[in-house]
Amino acid sequence: MFSKEVELADSMQTLFRGNSLASKIMTFCFKVYGAAYLQKLLEPLLRGIITTPEWQQISFEVDPTRLDQQAENLEENQKNLLQITDRFFLAIINSSNEFPPQLRSVCHCLYQVVSQRFPQNSIGAVGSAMFLRFINPAIVSPYEAGILDKKPPPRIERGLKLMSKILQSIANHVLFTKEEHMRPFNDFVKSNFDAARKFFLDIASDSPPSDSVNHSLSFISDGNVLALHRLLWNNQERIGQYLSSNRDHKAVGRRPFDKMATLLAYLGPPEHKPVADTHWSSLNLTSSKFEEFMTRHQIHEKEEFKALKTLNIFYQAGTSKNGNPVFYYIARR
């Protein structure tokens, strides 16, 4: 899905900005596997601002048109906003060791895919997407994200929103140009480009930085593997047609699809088990008469036989020269 999204993108700036299936998958992964990480990272920072008396009286408003000219000072507010942004940014880039291994896999996959189309700044796409879809939504709406048990005061809420703009600019590797009141923060944004890039490269690596981190894939149950196998096996032709129907007839995702098809051919049909692994091996198979065998073991009453019969893919008709029953198997309609 990432491959398709990247191939159809007009530019790197439009990647994962819409509500595509790939964006939904990414957001879902961040939500499921990143909740504990965000809680540990952001809750102490947010509570520190909300509960500290001096922070409660401070304003972060930097837009002159929204400023209370009598009670607020623009330069002071700019310093306040820079102070909390620097605090949050340092906490984020120093948290790479805590970054969930599942999300490392997502970022690594994204990095590899984007590198094939936009090699000049592929790591930037990782950082931009992560802040846009993961970190900044939690900062702007900590109550909705489940990090805080109530909404921050309006003054602090405004500061969090402005801070998210600065963090997103750092992640996007761009300076403020359109919003005049945000231009004073360009020096801070530019000075943190390298630190952000280092953090993004770290979390997009294929494995955790520390050998002490032992991530087990035990959360992938056998049932899920079988379900995925069955889904891909039954729909591989449809997937191939979908990938071939993209604009300009590009071979979007063709390489991973070919790998998948090869793997499926090697694995065979889903839930295929050797005879030795089933209870059929305990049956007496010495009878040469099919009807006799079926009757002796009451095969007609077995659930496996009934399920197979409903598929309407096996038929018996006539006998061979040796008197053995002839079966027809419909492999494809």
C-alpha positions as CSV (number, residue, x, y, z in Angstrom):
1,M,0.0,0.0,0.0
2,F,2.9,2.4,0.7
3,S,4.4,1.5,-2.7
4,K,1.2,2.4,-4.4
5,E,0.8,5.7,-2.5
6,V,4.3,6.7,-3.4
7,E,4.1,5.8,-7.0
8,L,0.9,7.8,-7.5
9,A,2.1,10.9,-5.6
10,D,2.7,14.0,-7.7
11,S,5.4,15.1,-5.3
12,M,6.8,14.2,-1.9
13,Q,4.9,17.1,-0.3
14,T,1.6,15.4,-1.0
15,L,2.6,12.1,0.4
16,F,0.1,10.7,3.0
17,R,-1.6,14.1,3.2
18,G,-5.0,12.7,2.1
19,N,-7.3,10.1,3.5
20,S,-6.0,7.2,1.5
21,L,-6.0,3.6,2.6
22,A,-2.3,3.8,3.1
23,S,-2.7,6.8,5.4
24,K,-5.4,5.1,7.4
25,I,-3.2,2.0,7.8
26,M,-0.3,4.2,9.0
27,T,-2.6,6.1,11.4
28,F,-4.0,2.8,12.8
29,C,-0.5,1.4,13.4
30,F,0.5,4.6,15.2
31,K,-2.6,4.5,17.3
32,V,-2.4,0.8,18.3
33,Y,1.3,0.4,18.8
34,G,2.2,4.0,19.9
35,A,-0.3,4.8,22.6
36,A,2.0,3.7,25.5
37,Y,5.0,5.5,24.0
38,L,3.1,8.8,23.7
39,Q,1.7,8.5,27.2
40,K,5.2,8.0,28.7
41,L,6.7,10.8,26.5
42,L,4.1,13.5,26.6
43,E,2.1,13.2,29.9
44,P,4.9,14.5,32.2
45,L,5.6,17.4,29.8
46,L,2.0,18.4,29.6
47,R,1.2,18.0,33.3
48,G,4.3,20.0,34.1
49,I,2.9,23.0,32.1
50,I,-0.7,22.6,33.3
51,T,0.1,22.2,37.0
52,T,2.9,24.7,37.5
53,P,1.5,28.0,38.7
54,E,3.9,30.2,36.7
55,W,3.0,28.4,33.4
56,Q,-0.7,28.9,34.0
57,Q,-0.4,32.7,33.8
58,I,1.9,32.7,30.8
59,S,0.7,33.5,27.3
60,F,2.0,31.8,24.1
61,E,0.1,34.0,21.6
62,V,2.4,35.3,18.9
63,D,-0.1,36.5,16.4
64,P,-0.4,40.3,16.8
65,T,-4.0,40.3,15.5
66,R,-5.0,38.0,18.5
67,L,-2.8,39.7,21.1
68,D,-4.2,41.5,24.1
69,Q,-2.2,44.7,23.6
70,Q,-2.6,45.9,27.2
71,A,-1.8,42.6,29.1
72,E,0.6,40.8,26.8
73,N,4.1,41.4,25.4
74,L,4.8,39.9,21.9
75,E,8.5,39.3,22.6
76,E,7.8,37.6,25.9
77,N,5.2,35.4,24.3
78,Q,7.7,34.4,21.6
79,K,10.2,33.4,24.3
80,N,7.6,31.4,26.1
81,L,6.6,29.5,23.0
82,L,10.3,28.8,22.1
83,Q,10.9,27.6,25.6
84,I,8.2,24.9,25.7
85,T,8.9,23.9,22.1
86,D,12.5,23.4,22.8
87,R,11.6,21.3,25.9
88,F,9.2,19.1,23.9
89,F,11.5,18.8,20.9
90,L,14.5,17.6,23.1
91,A,12.3,15.1,24.8
92,I,11.1,13.7,21.5
93,I,14.5,13.3,19.8
94,N,15.9,11.8,23.0
95,S,13.2,9.1,23.1
96,S,14.5,6.9,20.2
97,N,15.4,4.1,22.6
98,E,11.7,4.0,23.7
99,F,10.3,4.1,20.2
100,P,8.1,1.0,19.7
101,P,9.7,-1.7,17.6
102,Q,6.5,-2.2,15.6
103,L,6.5,1.5,14.6
104,R,10.2,1.1,13.7
105,S,9.1,-1.5,11.2
106,V,6.5,0.9,9.8
107,C,9.0,3.7,9.5
108,H,11.6,1.5,8.0
109,C,9.2,0.2,5.4
110,L,8.1,3.8,4.5
111,Y,11.8,4.9,4.3
112,Q,12.6,2.0,1.9
113,V,9.6,2.7,-0.3
114,V,10.0,6.5,-0.5
115,S,13.8,6.1,-1.2
116,Q,13.0,4.4,-4.5
117,R,11.0,7.4,-5.8
118,F,12.3,10.4,-3.9
119,P,15.9,9.5,-2.9
120,Q,16.9,13.1,-2.3
121,N,15.0,13.4,1.0
122,S,13.3,10.1,1.7
123,I,14.0,10.3,5.5
124,G,12.1,13.6,5.5
125,A,9.0,11.8,4.4
126,V,9.3,9.5,7.5
127,G,9.6,12.5,9.9
128,S,6.9,14.5,8.2
129,A,4.4,11.6,8.3
130,M,5.2,10.7,11.9
131,F,4.7,14.2,13.2
132,L,1.6,14.8,11.0
133,R,-0.1,11.5,11.8
134,F,1.3,10.6,15.3
135,I,3.0,13.1,17.5
136,N,1.4,16.5,16.7
137,P,-2.3,15.3,16.9
138,A,-1.5,14.0,20.5
139,I,0.1,17.4,21.4
140,V,-2.7,19.5,20.0
141,S,-5.5,17.3,21.5
142,P,-4.0,15.4,24.5
143,Y,-7.4,14.9,26.0
144,E,-8.9,13.3,22.9
145,A,-5.7,11.2,22.6
146,G,-6.2,9.8,26.1
147,I,-3.0,11.3,27.5
148,L,-4.8,13.8,29.8
149,D,-8.0,13.3,31.7
150,K,-9.3,16.8,30.9
151,K,-8.7,19.5,28.3
152,P,-5.8,22.0,28.9
153,P,-6.8,25.6,29.6
154,P,-7.5,27.6,26.4
155,R,-4.3,29.7,26.8
156,I,-2.1,26.5,27.0
157,E,-4.2,24.8,24.3
158,R,-3.3,27.7,22.0
159,G,0.4,27.4,22.9
160,L,0.3,23.6,22.1
161,K,-1.2,24.3,18.7
162,L,1.4,26.9,17.9
163,M,4.2,24.6,19.1
164,S,2.9,21.8,16.8
165,K,3.3,24.2,13.8
166,I,7.0,24.7,14.7
167,L,7.6,21.0,15.2
168,Q,5.9,20.2,11.9
169,S,8.1,22.7,10.1
170,I,11.2,21.1,11.6
171,A,10.0,17.7,10.5
172,N,9.1,19.0,7.0
173,H,12.5,20.6,6.8
174,V,10.9,23.9,5.6
175,L,10.9,27.5,7.0
176,F,7.8,29.7,7.6
177,T,7.0,32.0,4.7
178,K,3.3,32.5,4.5
179,E,2.5,33.2,8.2
180,E,4.3,36.5,9.0
181,H,4.0,36.0,12.8
182,M,5.7,32.6,12.6
183,R,8.8,33.8,10.7
184,P,10.7,34.8,13.9
185,F,10.9,31.1,14.7
186,N,12.8,30.2,11.5
187,D,16.2,30.4,13.2
188,F,15.1,27.9,15.8
189,V,13.5,25.7,13.1
190,K,16.6,25.7,10.9
191,S,19.0,25.0,13.8
192,N,17.1,21.8,14.6
193,F,17.0,20.3,11.1
194,D,20.1,18.1,11.7
195,A,18.9,16.8,15.1
196,A,15.5,15.9,13.7
197,R,17.1,14.1,10.7
198,K,19.3,12.1,13.1
199,F,16.2,11.1,15.1
200,F,14.3,10.1,12.0
201,L,17.2,7.9,10.7
202,D,17.3,6.3,14.1
203,I,13.7,5.3,14.3
204,A,13.7,4.2,10.6
205,S,16.5,1.7,11.2
206,D,15.6,-1.9,10.8
207,S,16.3,-2.8,14.4
208,P,16.3,-1.2,17.8
209,P,19.6,0.6,18.6
210,S,20.2,-1.4,21.8
211,D,20.9,-5.1,21.9
212,S,19.1,-5.2,25.2
213,V,15.8,-4.6,23.5
214,N,14.3,-8.1,22.8
215,H,11.2,-7.7,20.7
216,S,9.1,-10.9,20.3
217,L,6.7,-11.3,17.4
218,S,4.5,-13.5,19.5
219,F,1.6,-11.1,19.1
220,I,1.2,-12.5,15.6
221,S,-0.9,-15.6,16.3
222,D,-1.1,-18.7,14.0
223,G,-4.7,-17.9,13.4
224,N,-3.8,-14.5,12.1
225,V,-1.2,-16.0,9.8
226,L,-3.6,-18.5,8.4
227,A,-6.3,-15.8,7.9
228,L,-3.7,-13.6,6.0
229,H,-2.6,-16.6,4.0
230,R,-6.2,-17.4,3.0
231,L,-7.0,-13.8,2.2
232,L,-4.0,-13.4,-0.1
233,W,-4.4,-16.8,-1.7
234,N,-8.1,-16.2,-2.5
235,N,-7.5,-12.6,-3.8
236,Q,-4.1,-12.7,-5.5
237,E,-5.6,-12.4,-9.0
238,R,-7.8,-9.5,-7.9
239,I,-4.8,-7.8,-6.2
240,G,-2.8,-8.2,-9.5
241,Q,-5.6,-6.7,-11.5
242,Y,-5.9,-3.7,-9.1
243,L,-2.2,-3.0,-9.3
244,S,-2.3,-3.2,-13.1
245,S,-5.2,-0.7,-13.4
246,N,-3.3,2.3,-12.1
247,R,-2.8,5.4,-14.1
248,D,-0.2,5.5,-16.9
249,H,-0.1,1.7,-16.7
250,K,3.0,1.9,-14.4
251,A,4.1,-1.4,-12.8
252,V,3.0,-0.1,-9.4
253,G,3.9,-2.5,-6.7
254,R,4.8,-5.2,-9.3
255,R,8.0,-6.3,-7.6
256,P,6.4,-6.9,-4.1
257,F,3.4,-8.5,-5.8
258,D,5.7,-10.9,-7.8
259,K,7.4,-11.8,-4.5
260,M,4.1,-12.5,-2.9
261,A,2.9,-14.6,-5.8
262,T,6.1,-16.7,-5.7
263,L,5.8,-17.1,-1.9
264,L,2.1,-18.2,-2.2
265,A,3.0,-20.7,-4.9
266,Y,5.7,-22.1,-2.6
267,L,3.4,-22.3,0.4
268,G,0.5,-23.8,-1.5
269,P,-3.2,-23.5,-0.5
270,P,-4.0,-22.2,3.0
271,E,-4.4,-24.7,5.8
272,H,-2.7,-27.4,3.7
273,K,-1.3,-30.1,6.0
274,P,0.5,-33.3,5.3
275,V,-1.6,-36.5,5.8
276,A,0.6,-37.5,8.8
277,D,-0.6,-34.4,10.7
278,T,-4.3,-35.3,10.4
279,H,-6.5,-37.9,11.9
280,W,-7.0,-39.5,8.5
281,S,-3.7,-41.3,9.0
282,S,-5.3,-43.5,11.6
283,L,-7.9,-44.8,9.2
284,N,-7.6,-48.1,7.5
285,L,-6.8,-47.3,3.9
286,T,-6.3,-50.9,2.6
287,S,-9.7,-51.1,1.0
288,S,-9.6,-50.8,-2.8
289,K,-13.3,-50.1,-3.1
290,F,-14.2,-46.5,-2.7
291,E,-17.8,-47.1,-1.7
292,E,-16.7,-49.7,0.8
293,F,-14.2,-47.4,2.3
294,M,-16.7,-44.5,2.6
295,T,-19.3,-46.7,4.2
296,R,-17.0,-48.4,6.6
297,H,-15.7,-45.2,8.1
298,Q,-19.0,-43.3,7.7
299,I,-17.3,-40.5,5.7
300,H,-20.6,-39.1,4.6
301,E,-21.4,-38.1,8.1
302,K,-18.1,-36.3,8.8
303,E,-18.1,-32.5,8.9
304,E,-15.1,-32.3,6.7
305,F,-16.8,-34.2,3.9
306,K,-20.0,-32.1,4.2
307,A,-18.0,-28.9,4.0
308,L,-16.1,-30.2,1.0
309,K,-19.3,-31.2,-0.7
310,T,-20.8,-27.7,-0.4
311,L,-17.9,-26.3,-2.5
312,N,-19.2,-28.1,-5.6
313,I,-15.7,-28.6,-6.9
314,F,-15.4,-32.5,-6.7
315,Y,-17.5,-34.9,-8.9
316,Q,-17.5,-38.6,-9.4
317,A,-18.5,-40.0,-12.7
318,G,-17.8,-43.5,-14.2
319,T,-15.0,-45.9,-13.6
320,S,-11.6,-46.5,-15.1
321,K,-10.6,-49.6,-17.1
322,N,-9.4,-51.2,-13.8
323,G,-12.8,-50.5,-12.2
324,N,-11.6,-47.6,-10.0
325,P,-13.9,-44.6,-9.6
326,V,-13.0,-41.5,-11.7
327,F,-13.1,-38.1,-10.0
328,Y,-13.3,-34.6,-11.6
329,Y,-11.9,-31.6,-9.8
330,I,-12.8,-28.1,-10.9
331,A,-9.7,-26.0,-10.3
332,R,-11.1,-22.8,-11.7
333,R,-14.5,-21.4,-13.0
